[in-house]
Amino acid sequence: MLTPLPPAEVLARLAAYGQEWRESKIPPTLRSAGIHTCKIAVENERFRLHLNRVGRDPSFVWIGKVAASGQGSRIDASWEVARESRIYNLALLGFLGIAWAWISFRAGAWWPPIIGLAFMSGAIAFSTASASRRQRGFCAAILTHVADAKTCIRAPAA
């Protein structure tokens, strides 16, 4: 994203926005999507934005960098699955894997747990990808609002 604001002001606005997040500050589009908390941590020219959502969808942390660009700033952000979502997914896979293995081995078959775990891994990956697409829009809305950003630019692969 490009913004006409200098990097220091963008980072200051992000830090302030993350501190004053409360029910009345939640934009209606985010509230209707189940977002109830936005945490923003700013350190040097980097920030971490975490949107907490009601429900079991995966939770993401958006990691970004604000750099000077022309007469303003450029905001580049990427995502990673939040720690609690990774733990939940691993616990779910572990529990189902043990349950399927126990039932299958008692029945004398070894292949159902392998197929079941492969299927569940694919389902979790699909759920994570679709949730990241939804939350990408939420993150962009917050960054656009806070930083007066004008356009979205896809960040180059690192």
N, C-alpha and C positions, 0 to 999 in steps of 0.2 A: 504494500500500500504506500502511496505517496501522500504526504501532508505538507502544507505550507509552513507548519510550525517547526521551530528548531528542536533538535533532539532532546535538549534539557527540559523544554516545556512539555513535550510529549511524555517523557518519563515522569515528570512531576504530576501531570494530569492523571496518568495511569495509577500512580501511587495514591493520589487523593481519591480517585474513583473507587479503588479497592478498599479503602478505609471507611468510606461513607456508604457502603452497600447495605441497604436495609429494604424492608418490604415496599416502602413508598418509592424507592429509587429504581425498582426493577421495571425495566421497559415492558409494556404489555405483551409484546411478542414473546419475550423470554418467559414471562410469568405464565402465559398460556401453554408454553412448551414444558412447564414443570421445573424450570430453573429457579432455585430458591436461594442460592448463595453464589457470589463471585469473589474469589480471593485473588488478589494481584500482589505479587512480591517483585520489587524492583531492586536490582543490584547493578551498579555501574550503568552500562548501556543495555543491559539485558533485563527481561521481565519474564515472569511465570504467571500465567492466567489459568485459574482452575474454576470451572463451572460445576457446581453440585446440582444434581438433578434428582427429582423425586422418581423413584422406580428402580428397576434393575438394569437399566441400560448401562453399558460401560461408561466409566468416567474418564475424562481426558485432561491432561495438563498441556497447555499451549505455551511453548517456549519461544520467545522472540528476542529480536535484537533491533534496536533503533540506531540508525546511522545517518549522518549528514548526507544529503543528496541534493545537489543544485541549490535552490533557494529554500529548501525545507528539509524534510526527513523522509527516510524510507524505513518502513516497518516490515521486517521479514519474520514470519512465525511458522513453526512446525509443531506437530503434536506427538505425544506419546501416551500410552495407556497409563492411567494413574495406578499407583501402587495397590490401592484397595481393590481395584477391578482385576488386576493381575492375580492377586491372592484369591479372590472369589472364583475366578475362572480355573485356577489350578486346583483349588479345593473341590470344585464341582467335577472336574475331570477325574481327580483322584478317587472321589467317592463313587462315581459311576463306574470307573474302571474296576475298582475292587468289587463292587456289587455284581457287575457283569461277569467278571472273572470267576467269582465264587460260584455263581449260578451255572455258568458254562462248564467249568471244570467238574462240578458235581454231576453234570449231565453227560460228561465225557467228550465235550467239544472244546476246541481251543480257538477257533476262528471268530466266534461272535464278539468277544471282547475287542479284538483287533479292529473289526469292522465298526463296531460301536464307537470306539475311541476315535477312529478316523472320521466318522460321521460327526461326532460331537465337536472335534477340533475344527472341522469345516464350518459347522454351525456357529461356533464362537467367533471364528474369523469373519464370517459374513455379518454377524451382528455387530462386531467391532467396526467393520468398514462402513456399514450403513449408518451407525451412530456417529461416526467421525464426520460423515458428510453433513449430517444435520447440525452437529455442534460447530463445524467449520463456519457455517452461516451465522451462528450465534456469536462466535468469537469475532468474526468480521464486523458484525453489527456493533459490538461493544467498542472495538478499536476505531471504527469509523466515527462513532458518536464521540468518543473521548478525544480523538486526535484530529477531528475535522478533516479526515482523509477524503480524497476526491476519487481515486481510482484504485482498483485492486490489480496487483501485478503478481503473477505467480513467481515464487522464489526459485532461483536456480538450484538444481540438485547439488548437494554438497558431497 
